[in-house]
Amino acid sequence: MKAIGCTRSLLITGPDSLQDFELSKPSPQDRDLLVRVEAVSVNPVDTKIRRSQAAEGQEATPRVLGWDVAGVVESVGTLVRLFQAGDEVYYSGSLVRPGANSEYHVVDERLVAQKPASINMEEAAALPLTAITAYEALFERLGISPQGEPEGKVILIIGGAGGVGSLAIQLAKIANLHVIATASRPESQAWCRKMGADEVIDHTQSIPDQLEQLHRPMVEYILNTSQTDQHWEAMCKAIKPQGRICGIVDTMESVDLNALKRKSATFVWEFMFTRSMFKTDDMIEQHHLLTRIAEWVDRNTIQSTLVETLSPINAANLRTAHAMVESGRMIGKLVLAGWPS
Ligand SMILES: NC(=O)c1ccc[n+]([C@@H]2O[C@H](COP(=O)([O-])OP(=O)(O)OC[C@H]3O[C@@H](n4cnc5c(N)ncnc54)[C@H](OP(=O)(O)O)[C@@H]3O)[C@@H](O)[C@H]2O)c1
């Protein structure tokens, strides 16, 4: 089968940074599905893993990246209970297994859901990784009720126009929160409003000063989709006493946790690969939450965040996609669809 992978850490401008190659088709064991991949999206995790490969020493087989998939179940392992051949599915998968930049891919059924029926494969591939992250961050780590919070509670979403921010804004509106998102350019600010943000401020300016101007100096919840340390001081200032902050990006420098003590404020991490990486007892929650997301999409409560599709799925297009994601200026999601004949 066709696949795309990387053998060592190279700048994305280099023609060998991602390469087309042939790989044998995997077979599904136990609770695995074999999925015929129709569309894939690209996330910052792909570019981070590509760049973290060793600089020297070719790997015998290129590492296959890609953790956002829409496709069709081709066959199932002997212990599979939730799916059958022919089902149209979407999922992110597991970071400790090969990614899905290949014609066929195996994935544990507990991480998979039926694709939303009302959207196409490209629109579906844009969703899973960022939807899981935003869902777990809001409803599990921050403890927000998906049934709806009492009127008047506020969430600040730092980095509102990116993949995760776009889903977080929509989920926060489902939860009846007042949403203040950050974005630094007219087009990313407009996108945040399109996703449902009530107010948009600029993360290149002082966040506390802008919250003061909005007469909302402190907020109940903060989700930071950007660097945790860069916005740490602002978040500590902006969080209400007993409020909750969720981070999803490693700190480059250490932060002062004591800054939250007087407010009895909580800081919590979200890592959407925790369940699959540690095979937690509740791993099937990702099947349930992706099913819930699909229902919201089919009811038009959530819109796909797809903004651009490149075709076919090959190394050249994947290099273009990685370069766009690496720019740090993505709005919504970029998808690759269809295999070359
Ligand atoms: N822990 C997890 O489970 C998890 C899951 C998914 C992603 N992540 C990580 O979370 C980060 C965001 O992921 P993503 O998919 O949303 O990325 P993305 O789509 O590439 O995010 C792009 C957005 O980031 C915004 N941005 C750039 N610099 C910023 C800054 N200094 N402060 C605030 N926002 C800034 C940009 O807004 P403007 O153009 O308006 O400046 C742009 O819209 C990545 O580092 C990713 O690896 C972690």
The ligand as a Gaussian input file, in Angstrom:
#p B3LYP/6-31G(d) Opt

LIG

0 1
 N       -2.299000      18.439000      24.719000
 C       -3.021000      18.016000      23.685000
 O       -3.738000      17.020000      23.759000
 C       -2.977000      18.818000      22.401000
 C       -3.917000      18.524000      21.405000
 C       -3.923000      19.296000      20.246000
 C       -2.963000      20.290000      20.092000
 N       -2.041000      20.484000      21.060000
 C       -1.039000      21.557000      20.916000
 O       -1.760000      22.774000      21.049000
 C       -1.216000      23.751000      20.197000
 C       -2.331000      24.304000      19.328000
 O       -2.820000      23.292000      18.482000
 P       -3.763000      23.679000      17.266000
 O       -4.028000      22.445000      16.508000
 O       -4.906000      24.480000      17.747000
 O       -2.729000      24.604000      16.449000
 P       -2.950000      25.563000      15.224000
 O       -4.231000      25.281000      14.561000
 O       -1.713000      25.489000      14.402000
 O       -3.015000      27.013000      15.938000
 C       -2.849000      28.138000      15.147000
 C       -3.354000      29.345000      15.899000
 O       -2.470000      29.659000      16.954000
 C       -2.634000      31.047000      17.219000
 N       -1.442000      31.568000      17.883000
 C       -0.220000      31.738000      17.335000
 N        0.620000      32.270000      18.238000
 C       -0.094000      32.462000      19.385000
 C        0.207000      32.997000      20.652000
 N        1.424000      33.447000      20.953000
 N       -0.773000      33.028000      21.575000
 C       -2.006000      32.578000      21.284000
 N       -2.359000      32.049000      20.100000
 C       -1.413000      31.993000      19.146000
 C       -2.821000      31.666000      15.862000
 O       -3.679000      32.786000      15.992000
 P       -3.374000      34.169000      15.228000
 O       -3.019000      33.802000      13.817000
 O       -4.627000      34.930000      15.376000
 O       -2.205000      34.788000      15.967000
 C       -3.437000      30.554000      15.016000
 O       -4.788000      30.763000      14.683000
 C       -0.066000      23.077000      19.440000
 O        1.143000      23.341000      20.113000
 C       -0.396000      21.597000      19.555000
 O        0.732000      20.752000      19.474000
 C       -2.028000      19.788000      22.212000

